[in-house]
Structure formats: C-alpha cells, structure tokens
Amino acid sequence: MAAALQEELLEVGYGGTTIDRIAKRAGVAKTTVYRRWGSVGQLVVELFAEAAGGRIPIADTGSLEGDLRALARSAVAVLLHPQSRAIFDVVVREAVHDPAARAALTDFFAGRVANAAPIVERAVARGEIPAGTDAAEVIRQLGAPYYARMYITGDPIGEADADRAAAVVSLAARAGLLKSS
Amino acid sequence: MAAALQEELLEVGYGGTTIDRIAKRAGVAKTTVYRRWGSVGQLVVELFAEAAGGRIPIADTGSLEGDLRALARSAVAVLLHPQSRAIFDVVVREAVHDPAARAALTDFFAGRVANAAPIVERAVARGEIPAGTDAAEVIRQLGAPYYARMYITGDPIGEADADRAAAVVSLAARAGLLKSS
C-alpha cells in the first residue's frame, strides 16, 4: 500500500491522488481501503506514522559537530528522495489543521530526539558543551534551517545546509545557548 | 473581506470556512466572491499577498544581536496574534502543493530580507561580522527555529524563541558561518 501511494503521489501529485487509484495500483478492493481510511490524507498520515518509528543509526565521530553533521546529512538525504519527500509534504500540509497528522509529526520528532540524545550526552561527558544542554532543542535547531527552506521560504536544500546547520548548532551549544529554559 | 475571512477562520476553522459564509459576513454577493476567487485557499493567499508587502520598521540598537532580537520579537508577536496566525497557517498549508501560494510565501520572504538587509550591512560596517555575510541567510536562519516549532515539531512559540534565535544567529554570523556560499 505504501509503495502504491508513493508512486501515485509522484505520478499525479497530491491533488490527483485518489483512494480508487491507490487501491487499483495496489491490487486491493477499494472498499477495503475506504473502510480503513476515509481519505488520501489519512492514509498518508498512517503510513508515515508506521514508517517513522524506525531507529536511525547515529554516528560517533568524536565531536558534537561531526555527529550532528552525520545526522543532518542523513535527514537531508531522506528528504531529497522524491518518494519520502512526497509523503513528508502531505504530512506537513495536513498537520497544519488535522490533529492526527499533527500528532504523527510530533511523535516522529519525539522519536528523533530520543534517538539522537546520546549525541548530546556524549558531548556533555567530553566537556565539549555545558551540562544542562537540552537535547530536544539541539535536534530542533539542527533541523529548523532545512525545514524552513522547504516549507517557508521555498528554497532548495542540500548537503551544504546540513553542514551549516551542524556548525551553527554545535557553536551555539558550546556557547551555552541551547540549555533547557 | 480580509476581516470577514479572519473572523470565519477563527470561528469555524479552515475546514468549516466557505466562500458563502465569508460573503455573507462581509455583506457582499457570493457570486462576486466566487467570480474573483475559486476557493477559500485562493482568497487567503491573495489577501496574504496584498497585506504582506508592507514594510516593518527595523530597529537600530547598535548591535547585530539587538537588531535581530527586535526583528524576531516583532515577527513572533505577529504570529502570536490568532488572526495573523490563522492566515499564515492556511498559506503555509497551501504552499506545500499550490504554486500561487508558494509564490506568495516566497515573495513575502524576499520582502522581509530586503527590508532587513540594512541590519546586516550596518553590522558589517561596524566590523561586527565579516564582509560577505549573506543577509538572506541571516534572515532565514533567524526565523527558522520558530517556524519549525510551529509547522514541524508542533511546539508553542514565545519571546524566548525570538531571543534565542537572535543570540544563535548573531554568534553564527560573527563566526563567519553565514556567508554567501
């Protein structure tokens, strides 16, 4: 179902994607799809929520900036995949007004923060950044520049944005600007 | 029309807002509204584009961080207004897939960058940050954390986010991390 949905989104866009077309492509009865999901948006959000729980391996490069660079590069690489981007776009759009989509996106980020917390803990243990640095704030600040490019200013994203975000966030963390408030 | 639209969005939400209800509240014939805009989304985007061209006064506090703090605080204050937030939410949502909404939001940011460029020029002239610092990147990075909270991680925003963004961005600019690439 996920593959059929991604292919449809890429082929005809969100505006053209229908439950009927997804069901046909996936080779299942459309009543089955309708019974479970009322709309394409709901289907996207549920598939996103299912897929988003996976752990991503985090690098241990020996420095905060190195670890954050690897993390940001892998996030940007995923967002540069047309299939992942098509799904993420719909979730971000739906999350503006739909509570289920909002919850899926918020949960996704909570998972990302939990996954990446060791990066911050190791940097504190090395004495690279002050104790009390907020891992959630570090991860939020790391992603903010490329998400803002994608959904607010409408700029392209690339590896340079990941590297700049890692440099900026590690500098800010070292200066004690990312402590829990 | 703008006031009627904002009141409708606040009262019944985007899902409940219709051209008929807006026309009725504004006291105009609904055919007039339909003729000009096909959907609530189009109406929101056009009113946003009209309103977004206005210049905002920029402070001259004598330091980059002070100027950026004043700018970020005024942006956050606007976004904390339920009426402005309701409009901005719809534009961000529509901009994910609709080229007209995307253009309106991109133009809005180009205007914000042009408006705030003197902040960066003055900081370069004072020797506070290196020549070649990219004003567009400074303004994008300044807004990114609170936009990411609003539309990606789903966190509340407040003055503390504005102040933190100003501190982080001025530190990054001083370190030469926000030059044109």
Interface residues (C-beta under 8 A of the other chain):
Chain A: G13 Y14 G15 D89 V90 V92 R93 A95 V96 H97 R102 L105 T106 F109 R140 Q141 G143 A144 P145 Y147 A148 R149 Y151 I152 T153 G154 D155 A160 R164 A167 V168 L171 A172 A175 L177 L178 S181
Chain B: G13 Y14 G15 D89 V90 V92 R93 A95 V96 H97 R102 L105 T106 F109 R140 Q141 G143 A144 P145 Y147 A148 R149 Y151 I152 T153 G154 D155 A160 R164 A167 V168 L171 A172 A175 L177 L178 S181
